């Protein structure tokens, strides 16, 4: 199996830990460019927040469709590790809200 990952989003220590854990299981690592950055042209700055689901009416594209587009870019890669929270939120159609906003909502 080949595991694709964005080398800018993990530390060398994380890479070593992943390698140590997964290489004995015959999993190879392939550093790739973040596929979300290529598809999501109008990304905002990275937020500090909780995730809330968006409706298809707001997102315009389902999470499944986004994931299929990404999968189409990486033939020969069995799994893709995405660790950037804003990219994950976009991919799964979630809104990131600030911690302060969430605290105010709970009160």
Secondary structure as UniProt FT lines:
FT   STRAND          2..5
FT   HELIX           7..9
FT   HELIX           12..22
FT   HELIX           23..25
FT   STRAND          28..31
FT   HELIX           35..39
FT   TURN            41..42
FT   STRAND          49..53
FT   HELIX           56..59
FT   HELIX           63..73
FT   TURN            75..76
FT   STRAND          79..81
FT   HELIX           85..91
FT   TURN            92..93
FT   STRAND          94..98
FT   HELIX           99..106
//
